[in-house]
């Protein structure tokens, strides 16, 4: 009897598994056609040790969207006590346009990272203005989590990490603490417990006077150029963006404190003070104009003759050379950030003759900080046709009248030879 029951359970499990696969795969004579779908579901853990769901499931296919929708303007992207200095205490020569260490006027911040917002970096999360149990960013949006006390400026991928993106002093002041020497690696390789007490990784703290202190965390090992006691000027290089401490992705975690309290540079309000507050921005005017909210952007696109996971896309491991004509698979990858509930998209590939190779779309029900998607075909009965294949991606958002407006449109190509 027990064997019979186990046999029935086994058969049911197989059928359920096949049914799940059929939801995403349309198996035909020409090969397996993949709808645009999540590559994987994973989490990202940041400075405060909180875990964020970064890739959510998608819902049923998006209804047919008009092909001639006018494109609108896309939204712009916008403690510990260890003090260990490095062996290299030299500073780079001051740049001509750097301001003096003593600045007049109200305290204002410049960008703490040398990157172009929306092009090679973006803000992943903000200070939690809400409660621990109901986290909200300063706009009452979802781009934060429980105890988050800073602003995360994230690089698009590991290629930028390796090339070296500079961390900059956001205002003039005196270096009070640093840490260096921690490795740049996904903390999951060695476990949370190994770095919990050093969650910020390699960092620099600067006292700006009048109760203001800024901190720059997760910096690259061996890159820090200052030591405690150094006077720094606005825009001075402090080191480079890294992946040290309690993190899974390359970014600089930027904190601002006022009289011992963590505050949000977008409103000057204290952490957990409440969202939707009409406060005073600490950003300089030219910087504030770059950090408009919200932002949805495409971090990277690319082709491969297989499905790549998120790490492979982070390292840009697409087919660098033309895909051989012996290949029986072609996959177009799209890596998104800032997905809002109700957003939808359509992606397709056309073959060298201009015919539709594959087409798919989805609509999201929930917010997601980042998502890796793919559309393509695999296990083709015949090898790929030689020539240029074109991938097209269009992203839609509903307006006040519940109409889908196209806010992102892009194309990418790959050669099959």
N, C-alpha and C positions, 0 to 999 in steps of 0.2 A: 504493500500500500504506500509506504513512504517513498519507495523508488518511483511509483507511478506519479505521485504528487510532484516529486522533484522533476520528473520528466516533463510534466505539464508546465511547470514554472519556467523551465528552460526554454521550451518552445515559445511561450508567451514573450519571454525576454527577447528572443531573436526577432519575433514579429514586431515588437515595439521598436527595437533598434532599427529594423529595416524601414519602418514607417517614419522614424525621425530622419533617416538619411534621405528618404524620398521627398521630404519637405523642402530640402535644399538642392537636390540633384534631379535633373530631368534627363534621364538616360535615353539616348536615341541611337539610331544606327550610325550617326556621324561622330559619336563620342559623348562624353559627359559634359553637359552644359551647366555651368555654375551660375546661379543667381548671385547678385551682389550680396554678400553675407559676411558676418564676422569671421575673421581668421581664428581668433581665440578670445577667451575671456580671462582677464588677469586683473591684478590689483597693483596699485602704486602706493608706496608708503613714503611719507615725507618726514620733515624735520621733527615734528612733534610725535612721531611714531604712530600716527593714525593711518588707517587703511582705507583707501578710496577705491570704489569700483570704477574702472576707467573704460571698460568695454562692455556695453550692455547688449542684450538680445534685441533683434529687430522684430517688427510685427509683420503682418501680412503685406503682400506687395502693394506699393503705392498705386492709387488709381491713375489711369492715363493722364499725363500732363500735356498741356499744349506745347507744340514745338516752336511756336512763334511768339512766346511770351517775351515782352520787352525786358531786357536785363536792367535791374536796378543797381545802384551803387552798393557794393558789398560792405558790410559793417567792418570797421577797422579794428584790428586786434589791439586789440590793445593787449639750563645754564649750569654752565659749569665754570670752574675757576682755574683750569689748567692754562698756563702761559708758557708756551715753548717757542722760542725763536729759531729761525733757520740759521744755517752757517753763512748764508749769503745775506749780508746786511746792507748791501749797496742799493741805492735808489737810482732809477732812470733819471736823466737830466730833465729839469722842468721844461714843459712845453710853453711856447710863447703866449698862448691864449689862456693859460691857467690863471685862476684868480688867487689872490693872496690868502694866507691862512686866517687872517682877520677880515671878516666881511661885515659890511654895514647892512642895515635893513632887517626885515623879518626872516626867520629861518625858512629856507626853501631848498628843495632837493632836485638834483639833476639825476639822470639815469645812472643806476649803479652797475650797468653792464654796457659794453661797447658792441651793440648790435642794432639792427634795424627792426623795430617792432613790426610784426606782421610779414616780415620777409625771411628772417633767419632766427627769430626768437619771438616769444609771446608770453603773456601772463597766464600761467596755468591756474593759480589759485590766489585768493586774497585773504586778508585778516578776517577771522570769524567775528562778525558783528553781532551774530545771534547767540543763542545759548549752546552749551555743549551738546544737548540732546536735539536741538533744532538749529543746526548751523546755517548761517546766511552770510553772504558777502555784503558789502556796504550798500548795494542796490536792492537788497533782499533776495538776490538771486542765489543759485546753488554752488557758485564757484569758490567753495571753501570747505572746511571740515572742522569737527569738534574743537580742539584746542589750538588751531592754527593761529600763529601770532605774527606772521609776516606776509610778504608778497613774493611769490615764486616766479622768477623770470627764467623760463625754460628754453633751452636750445632745441632746434628741430631734430637733430640726430647726433650720433656719435662721431660723425665725420668732423663736425664743427668742434666737438670736444677735443679731438686729436689735433686739430689745426691751431687751437688756442684762442679762446675768446676772452678778452680782458674784463676784469672786474674793476670798477672805478669808484673812487671816493665820491659820494653823492653830495658832500659839502666839506668845507674846510674844518679841520679839527686836529685832535691829538690822539694817536693810537694808544689804546690802553691795554689791550690784550690781543694775543694771537694764539693759534695752534696750527702746527704743520706736522707732516709726517704720516698722516693716516692715508691708507691706500684708496685709490679711485676704483670702486667696484660696487656692483649691485649687492646690497647688504644680505640678500637671500643666499649668497654664496657661502657666508660664514655665520649667518643667524643673527636675529635681532639682539639677543642677549650680549653679544660681543661688542656692540656699539651703542647700546641704549643710553649709557651715561655720557657718551660722546656723540650724541645724535647729530650735532651740527657739523661734525667732521672738522676739516681745516677751516678756520675762520679768522676774521679780523674785526675788532670792535674799535669804534672811534667816538671820542667824547667831543661834542661840538659846542659845549657851553650852554648855559641857560637851561640845564636839565635835559638836553637832547643827546641821545646816544644812538648810533646806528651800528648794525652788525651785518656781516657778509659771510654766509655759511656755505658749506659743501665745496670749498675751493679745491683746486687741483694740488696734489702733493708736490712740494718743492717749488711752487710758483709764487709764494708770498714774498713780496719785496720790501716789507716794512717790519719794524720791531717796535715794542712798546716804548713810548716816549717820543717817537717821531712825529713831527708836525707835518701834516699833509694838506694839500690844496685841493680844491674842487676839481674833479676830473683826473686826479693822479691815479696811475695804475697801482692797484694793490696786489694783483696776482691774476690768475685765470680761472675761468669756470671749471668746476670739476664734478666729481661724483662721490665724494668722500662722506662718511657718516651714514646716517639712516636715510638712505634714498635709493631709488631705482632708476633714476634718469638724470641727465646732465642739466643742472640749473644752479642759479644763485638764489639762495633764500635770504631775502632782504628784510631786516627787522628795524623798526624805529621805536625808541622808547622816549618818554617824557616824564621826568621825575619818578622814574622807576616803574612806570606803567607802559605796557605795549600799546601802541596807538596805530591807527590806520592812516597812512599818508594821504589817502583819498578824502578823508573827512576830518582828520585830527581827533576823532572820537576814540575812546579807549576800547580795547578788545572786549567783546560781549556787551558793549553799552547799548546796542540796538541798531538795526538797519534802517535805511531810509532817512537817515539824519542829514539835514542840510548843513553840513559843517564846512570847515575851511580846508581846502586842499593844500598840502605842503609841497606839491610838485611845482616846479617853475612852469610858467605859462606855456612855453614851447613844448615842454615834456607832456604836460597835461593834455595837450591837443592830440598827442600820439596815442594816448591810453584811453580812448573812448570805449564805452561799454554798451552792449556786449560785443563779442567778436567770435566769428566762425571762420575758419580758414583751413586751407589744404596745406599740410606740412610737406608732403612729398607724394609724387606719383612715379610709377615705373612699371616696366614689363619684365616678365620672366617666363621660362618654359616650365614652371612649376609654381605651386602655391608657397609663398614665403611667409614666415611668422613675423611677429613685430620686431624681434631683435634683428632679423635679417634686413628688414626695411630700415631700421634705425642705422644700420651700418651701410645702407645703400647697396645691398648685394643683388642688384638687378643685373640683367644680362648686359655686360659692358660692350660685348661684341655682338654683331648681328646673330640672331637666333638661327641655327642651322635648319635647312629645309627637311632634315630627317626628323625634326621634332614633331611630336603628336600632341602638344599642349601649348596653350598661350593664355597667360593670365595678366590682366591689368590691375595693378594695386593702387589704392587711394588711401592715404593716411590723413584723417580729419582731426580737428580739435574744435571744441566748443559747440557740440551738437545740442540744439534746443528742442524741447518737446514739440511735436507737430511738424518738424522739418521733414523734408523728403528729398529724394534725389533719384536721378536716372543716369545710368552709365551704359555705354555700349562700345563695341569694337567693330570697325568696318574693315573688310579685307582689301587687298590691293586693287580689286575690280570695283570697289565702292559698294559692295554688297554688305548687308548686316551679317557679321560673324556671330555676335551674341549681344543681347540687350537685357537689362534688368533694372529694377528700382525698388525702393523701400521707403517707408515712413517711420519715424521714430516716435515712441510714446514717452520716453523719459530723457532727462538731461544726461549727457555723457561728456566727460572731460576730453577723452580722445577715443578714437575708434579706427581700427585698420580693416579695410574692406577689399574685396576682390571680385572681379567678374572675368569669366573666360571659359575656355573649353579644355578638357583633358581627355586622355584615352581616345583620341581621334582614330577612326578607321584608316584614314589616309594622312600622310604627312602634310604639313602646312604649305600653302601656296607661296611661292617666292614673291617678294615685293614689300611694299610699305603697308603696315597695319596702323590704324589710327584709333586711339582710345579717346572717347569724349565723356566728360563728367559735368553734369548740371545739378545745381543744388537750389532748392526752393524753400521759401518760408511764407507762411500765410500772413496776409495783412489784416487790417481791422474788419474787412468784409469777407474774411475767410477764403480769399483768393490766393492761390499759389503764385508768388512772385519769384522769378529767377534771380538769385543774388550772387551766384558763382557759376562761371562757365569756363572750362579749360579743355585743352587737347594735349595729347602726348602721342608720340609715334615710335615705332620700332621697325627695324629692317629684318626681314627673313631672307637669308641668302644660302 
